[in-house]
Amino acid sequence: MGLTHPRVAAGAALLALLPAALAGCGLMGEDGTVGAAATDAQRAPADEAAAKSRERVQAYLDAMAAKDVDAGRSQLCAPAQAAFDAAATGPNGDFADHFTVPQATITDVRSGPQGQEVSTSITVAAGSRKATRPLLFTVTRSGADWCISAEAPGGNTPEPATTGDNPDPAITP
């Protein structure tokens, strides 16, 4: 057995204690991998953004169905409110008196280049005629709150759900 240099022994002791120190700081996940807590911390803002975006758009859809212009306006970011005021109750506006909204569904929520993109499918009825159209809402953070910054025709195709940890069931581990 050879002699151990004091610095090497101290370094080895430090490396042996490092996993316990990382676990105490929250840098090591429960599964023993470094960085698992950071992944959870990164996921939390994304989950919050998706939830808040869904909440804002659902409130807008509910206001549209109820023809509650003030409730709809309150879901919008300040810069979008002037255009809303000019068009909301007009002939093609979301809150026009001559049509009803018997169904409005959120079909997809995802991060986009301008904020959270919330895709919807909205059925509009005028008398006995009905039409279902996709609308894409962009939701952004404004200070401490979230608001709808844009609305446009179209939407994203819902992302396929994955099962388990294997995103491609055709590939077997």
Phi and psi restraints in degrees (value plus and minus 20) as a CYANA .aco file:
   2 GLY   PHI    -111.0   -71.0
   2 GLY   PSI     149.2   189.2
   3 LEU   PHI     -99.2   -59.2
   3 LEU   PSI     122.8   162.8
   4 THR   PHI    -123.2   -83.2
   4 THR   PSI     111.2   151.2
   5 HIS   PHI     -90.3   -50.3
   5 HIS   PSI     118.7   158.7
   6 PRO   PHI     -77.0   -37.0
   6 PRO   PSI     -57.0   -17.0
   7 ARG   PHI     -89.1   -49.1
   7 ARG   PSI     -58.7   -18.7
   8 VAL   PHI     -85.7   -45.7
   8 VAL   PSI     -62.5   -22.5
   9 ALA   PHI     -83.9   -43.9
   9 ALA   PSI     -61.2   -21.2
  10 ALA   PHI     -86.1   -46.1
  10 ALA   PSI     -59.7   -19.7
  11 GLY   PHI     -84.2   -44.2
  11 GLY   PSI     -61.9   -21.9
  12 ALA   PHI     -84.4   -44.4
  12 ALA   PSI     -59.3   -19.3
  13 ALA   PHI     -84.7   -44.7
  13 ALA   PSI     -61.0   -21.0
  14 LEU   PHI     -83.4   -43.4
  14 LEU   PSI     -64.1   -24.1
  15 LEU   PHI     -83.6   -43.6
  15 LEU   PSI     -53.7   -13.7
  16 ALA   PHI     -88.8   -48.8
  16 ALA   PSI     -52.2   -12.2
  17 LEU   PHI    -106.5   -66.5
  17 LEU   PSI     -36.9     3.1
  18 LEU   PHI     -76.3   -36.3
  18 LEU   PSI     -66.4   -26.4
  19 PRO   PHI     -79.1   -39.1
  19 PRO   PSI     -58.6   -18.6
  20 ALA   PHI     -87.1   -47.1
  20 ALA   PSI     -59.0   -19.0
  21 ALA   PHI     -86.7   -46.7
  21 ALA   PSI     -61.8   -21.8
  22 LEU   PHI     -84.9   -44.9
  22 LEU   PSI     -58.6   -18.6
  23 ALA   PHI     -84.9   -44.9
  23 ALA   PSI     -58.5   -18.5
  24 GLY   PHI     -87.5   -47.5
  24 GLY   PSI     -50.5   -10.5
  25 CYS   PHI    -106.9   -66.9
  25 CYS   PSI     -28.9    11.1
  26 GLY   PHI      66.3   106.3
  26 GLY   PSI     -11.4    28.6
  27 LEU   PHI    -106.2   -66.2
  27 LEU   PSI     -34.6     5.4
  28 MET   PHI    -132.0   -92.0
  28 MET   PSI     111.9   151.9
  29 GLY   PHI     -95.3   -55.3
  29 GLY   PSI     149.7   189.7
  30 GLU   PHI     -81.3   -41.3
  30 GLU   PSI     -47.2    -7.2
  31 ASP   PHI    -103.9   -63.9
  31 ASP   PSI     -16.9    23.1
  32 GLY   PHI      69.7   109.7
  32 GLY   PSI     -16.9    23.1
  33 THR   PHI    -114.0   -74.0
  33 THR   PSI     117.2   157.2
  34 VAL   PHI     -93.5   -53.5
  34 VAL   PSI     116.0   156.0
  35 GLY   PHI      76.4   116.4
  35 GLY   PSI     -24.5    15.5
  36 ALA   PHI     -84.5   -44.5
  36 ALA   PSI     -57.8   -17.8
  37 ALA   PHI     -87.2   -47.2
  37 ALA   PSI     -56.8   -16.8
  38 ALA   PHI     -83.8   -43.8
  38 ALA   PSI     -58.1   -18.1
  39 THR   PHI     -83.0   -43.0
  39 THR   PSI     -63.3   -23.3
  40 ASP   PHI     -83.0   -43.0
  40 ASP   PSI     -59.8   -19.8
  41 ALA   PHI     -86.6   -46.6
  41 ALA   PSI     -55.5   -15.5
  42 GLN   PHI     -92.8   -52.8
  42 GLN   PSI     -53.5   -13.5
  43 ARG   PHI     -89.9   -49.9
  43 ARG   PSI     -53.8   -13.8
  44 ALA   PHI     -79.2   -39.2
  44 ALA   PSI     -68.7   -28.7
  45 PRO   PHI     -83.3   -43.3
  45 PRO   PSI     -56.6   -16.6
  46 ALA   PHI     -86.1   -46.1
  46 ALA   PSI     -61.9   -21.9
  47 ASP   PHI     -84.6   -44.6
  47 ASP   PSI     -60.0   -20.0
  48 GLU   PHI     -84.3   -44.3
  48 GLU   PSI     -64.0   -24.0
  49 ALA   PHI     -80.2   -40.2
  49 ALA   PSI     -64.8   -24.8
  50 ALA   PHI     -84.5   -44.5
  50 ALA   PSI     -63.6   -23.6
  51 ALA   PHI     -85.7   -45.7
  51 ALA   PSI     -65.4   -25.4
  52 LYS   PHI     -86.0   -46.0
  52 LYS   PSI     -58.4   -18.4
  53 SER   PHI     -84.8   -44.8
  53 SER   PSI     -65.4   -25.4
  54 ARG   PHI     -79.9   -39.9
  54 ARG   PSI     -62.8   -22.8
  55 GLU   PHI     -82.5   -42.5
  55 GLU   PSI     -65.4   -25.4
  56 ARG   PHI     -83.8   -43.8
  56 ARG   PSI     -65.9   -25.9
  57 VAL   PHI     -88.4   -48.4
  57 VAL   PSI     -59.4   -19.4
  58 GLN   PHI     -82.3   -42.3
  58 GLN   PSI     -60.3   -20.3
  59 ALA   PHI     -83.4   -43.4
  59 ALA   PSI     -57.9   -17.9
  60 TYR   PHI     -86.6   -46.6
  60 TYR   PSI     -64.5   -24.5
  61 LEU   PHI     -82.1   -42.1
  61 LEU   PSI     -61.3   -21.3
  62 ASP   PHI     -83.2   -43.2
  62 ASP   PSI     -60.7   -20.7
  63 ALA   PHI     -85.3   -45.3
  63 ALA   PSI     -58.9   -18.9
  64 MET   PHI     -83.8   -43.8
  64 MET   PSI     -64.1   -24.1
  65 ALA   PHI     -85.2   -45.2
  65 ALA   PSI     -55.0   -15.0
  66 ALA   PHI    -106.9   -66.9
  66 ALA   PSI     -24.2    15.8
  67 LYS   PHI      38.5    78.5
  67 LYS   PSI      16.6    56.6
  68 ASP   PHI    -117.6   -77.6
  68 ASP   PSI      69.7   109.7
  69 VAL   PHI     -79.6   -39.6
  69 VAL   PSI     -63.4   -23.4
  70 ASP   PHI     -82.9   -42.9
  70 ASP   PSI     -61.3   -21.3
  71 ALA   PHI     -86.6   -46.6
  71 ALA   PSI     -57.4   -17.4
  72 GLY   PHI     -86.2   -46.2
  72 GLY   PSI     -65.2   -25.2
  73 ARG   PHI     -80.4   -40.4
  73 ARG   PSI     -57.0   -17.0
  74 SER   PHI     -88.0   -48.0
  74 SER   PSI     -34.1     5.9
  75 GLN   PHI    -106.0   -66.0
  75 GLN   PSI     -30.1     9.9
  76 LEU   PHI    -113.3   -73.3
  76 LEU   PSI     130.2   170.2
  77 CYS   PHI     -88.4   -48.4
  77 CYS   PSI     131.5   171.5
  78 ALA   PHI     -71.3   -31.3
  78 ALA   PSI     -65.7   -25.7
  79 PRO   PHI     -82.8   -42.8
  79 PRO   PSI     -45.8    -5.8
  80 ALA   PHI    -104.9   -64.9
  80 ALA   PSI     -33.0     7.0
  81 GLN   PHI     -89.6   -49.6
  81 GLN   PSI     -53.1   -13.1
  82 ALA   PHI     -85.1   -45.1
  82 ALA   PSI     -65.1   -25.1
  83 ALA   PHI     -85.1   -45.1
  83 ALA   PSI     -58.6   -18.6
  84 PHE   PHI     -80.1   -40.1
  84 PHE   PSI     -67.7   -27.7
  85 ASP   PHI     -79.4   -39.4
  85 ASP   PSI     -55.7   -15.7
  86 ALA   PHI     -96.5   -56.5
  86 ALA   PSI     -48.6    -8.6
  87 ALA   PHI    -139.2   -99.2
  87 ALA   PSI     -36.9     3.1
  88 ALA   PHI     -76.1   -36.1
  88 ALA   PSI     -61.9   -21.9
  89 THR   PHI    -124.1   -84.1
  89 THR   PSI     -13.0    27.0
  90 GLY   PHI     -90.7   -50.7
  90 GLY   PSI     159.0   199.0
  91 PRO   PHI     -76.8   -36.8
  91 PRO   PSI     -51.8   -11.8
  92 ASN   PHI    -133.3   -93.3
  92 ASN   PSI      -6.5    33.5
  93 GLY   PHI     -97.3   -57.3
  93 GLY   PSI     137.7   177.7
  94 ASP   PHI     -80.9   -40.9
  94 ASP   PSI     -44.8    -4.8
  95 PHE   PHI    -134.2   -94.2
  95 PHE   PSI       4.6    44.6
  96 ALA   PHI     -81.7   -41.7
  96 ALA   PSI     121.6   161.6
  97 ASP   PHI     -89.3   -49.3
  97 ASP   PSI     -45.5    -5.5
  98 HIS   PHI    -102.3   -62.3
  98 HIS   PSI     -19.6    20.4
  99 PHE   PHI    -156.1  -116.1
  99 PHE   PSI     141.8   181.8
 100 THR   PHI    -138.7   -98.7
 100 THR   PSI     145.4   185.4
 101 VAL   PHI    -141.3  -101.3
 101 VAL   PSI      68.9   108.9
 102 PRO   PHI     -93.1   -53.1
 102 PRO   PSI     -41.6    -1.6
 103 GLN   PHI    -172.0  -132.0
 103 GLN   PSI     115.6   155.6
 104 ALA   PHI    -166.8  -126.8
 104 ALA   PSI     103.3   143.3
 105 THR   PHI    -150.7  -110.7
 105 THR   PSI     118.4   158.4
 106 ILE   PHI    -103.1   -63.1
 106 ILE   PSI     105.9   145.9
 107 THR   PHI    -126.8   -86.8
 107 THR   PSI     -40.3    -0.3
 108 ASP   PHI    -184.2  -144.2
 108 ASP   PSI     124.4   164.4
 109 VAL   PHI    -154.2  -114.2
 109 VAL   PSI     106.9   146.9
 110 ARG   PHI    -174.4  -134.4
 110 ARG   PSI     142.9   182.9
 111 SER   PHI     -96.3   -56.3
 111 SER   PSI     117.9   157.9
 112 GLY   PHI    -151.2  -111.2
 112 GLY   PSI    -199.2  -159.2
 113 PRO   PHI     -87.4   -47.4
 113 PRO   PSI     -46.1    -6.1
 114 GLN   PHI    -125.9   -85.9
 114 GLN   PSI     -22.4    17.6
 115 GLY   PHI     126.9   166.9
 115 GLY   PSI    -176.3  -136.3
 116 GLN   PHI    -100.0   -60.0
 116 GLN   PSI     112.0   152.0
 117 GLU   PHI    -123.3   -83.3
 117 GLU   PSI     100.8   140.8
 118 VAL   PHI    -134.3   -94.3
 118 VAL   PSI      91.6   131.6
 119 SER   PHI    -109.5   -69.5
 119 SER   PSI     120.8   160.8
 120 THR   PHI    -154.4  -114.4
 120 THR   PSI     141.6   181.6
 121 SER   PHI    -144.2  -104.2
 121 SER   PSI      98.0   138.0
 122 ILE   PHI    -140.3  -100.3
 122 ILE   PSI     106.9   146.9
 123 THR   PHI    -120.0   -80.0
 123 THR   PSI     105.4   145.4
 124 VAL   PHI    -135.9   -95.9
 124 VAL   PSI     114.9   154.9
 125 ALA   PHI    -141.0  -101.0
 125 ALA   PSI     116.3   156.3
 126 ALA   PHI    -149.7  -109.7
 126 ALA   PSI      84.1   124.1
 127 GLY   PHI      47.5    87.5
 127 GLY   PSI    -146.1  -106.1
 128 SER   PHI    -113.6   -73.6
 128 SER   PSI     -24.2    15.8
 129 ARG   PHI    -110.6   -70.6
 129 ARG   PSI     119.3   159.3
 130 LYS   PHI    -149.9  -109.9
 130 LYS   PSI     127.8   167.8
 131 ALA   PHI    -163.0  -123.0
 131 ALA   PSI     118.5   158.5
 132 THR   PHI    -132.3   -92.3
 132 THR   PSI     107.8   147.8
 133 ARG   PHI    -153.9  -113.9
 133 ARG   PSI     126.8   166.8
 134 PRO   PHI    -105.1   -65.1
 134 PRO   PSI     121.2   161.2
 135 LEU   PHI    -149.6  -109.6
 135 LEU   PSI     120.5   160.5
 136 LEU   PHI    -133.0   -93.0
 136 LEU   PSI     101.0   141.0
 137 PHE   PHI    -124.0   -84.0
 137 PHE   PSI     118.8   158.8
 138 THR   PHI    -127.3   -87.3
 138 THR   PSI     106.4   146.4
 139 VAL   PHI    -136.4   -96.4
 139 VAL   PSI     111.5   151.5
 140 THR   PHI    -148.4  -108.4
 140 THR   PSI     144.2   184.2
 141 ARG   PHI    -108.3   -68.3
 141 ARG   PSI     111.3   151.3
 142 SER   PHI    -145.0  -105.0
 142 SER   PSI      79.9   119.9
 143 GLY   PHI      48.2    88.2
 143 GLY   PSI    -145.4  -105.4
 144 ALA   PHI    -112.5   -72.5
 144 ALA   PSI     -21.2    18.8
 145 ASP   PHI    -140.6  -100.6
 145 ASP   PSI     152.5   192.5
 146 TRP   PHI    -134.8   -94.8
 146 TRP   PSI     127.7   167.7
 147 CYS   PHI    -172.8  -132.8
 147 CYS   PSI     140.8   180.8
 148 ILE   PHI    -102.0   -62.0
 148 ILE   PSI     102.6   142.6
 149 SER   PHI    -122.9   -82.9
 149 SER   PSI     -38.1     1.9
 150 ALA   PHI    -178.3  -138.3
 150 ALA   PSI     135.2   175.2
 151 GLU   PHI    -158.9  -118.9
 151 GLU   PSI     114.0   154.0
 152 ALA   PHI    -166.8  -126.8
 152 ALA   PSI     133.4   173.4
 153 PRO   PHI     -82.5   -42.5
 153 PRO   PSI     129.2   169.2
 154 GLY   PHI      81.7   121.7
 154 GLY   PSI    -190.9  -150.9
 155 GLY   PHI     155.0   195.0
 155 GLY   PSI     155.0   195.0
 156 ASN   PHI    -111.2   -71.2
 156 ASN   PSI     127.1   167.1
 157 THR   PHI     -92.8   -52.8
 157 THR   PSI     113.4   153.4
 158 PRO   PHI     -75.2   -35.2
 158 PRO   PSI     117.6   157.6
 159 GLU   PHI     -90.9   -50.9
 159 GLU   PSI     120.4   160.4
 160 PRO   PHI     -86.8   -46.8
 160 PRO   PSI     124.2   164.2
 161 ALA   PHI     -96.7   -56.7
 161 ALA   PSI     124.2   164.2
 162 THR   PHI    -127.5   -87.5
 162 THR   PSI     131.2   171.2
 163 THR   PHI    -128.4   -88.4
 163 THR   PSI     108.8   148.8
 164 GLY   PHI      44.0    84.0
 164 GLY   PSI    -172.1  -132.1
 165 ASP   PHI    -110.0   -70.0
 165 ASP   PSI     -30.0    10.0
 166 ASN   PHI    -118.0   -78.0
 166 ASN   PSI      84.7   124.7
 167 PRO   PHI     -88.7   -48.7
 167 PRO   PSI     -38.1     1.9
 168 ASP   PHI    -141.8  -101.8
 168 ASP   PSI      81.1   121.1
 169 PRO   PHI     -83.6   -43.6
 169 PRO   PSI     -36.6     3.4
 170 ALA   PHI     -92.1   -52.1
 170 ALA   PSI     -41.0    -1.0
 171 ILE   PHI    -119.3   -79.3
 171 ILE   PSI      98.6   138.6
 172 THR   PHI    -119.9   -79.9
 172 THR   PSI     113.8   153.8
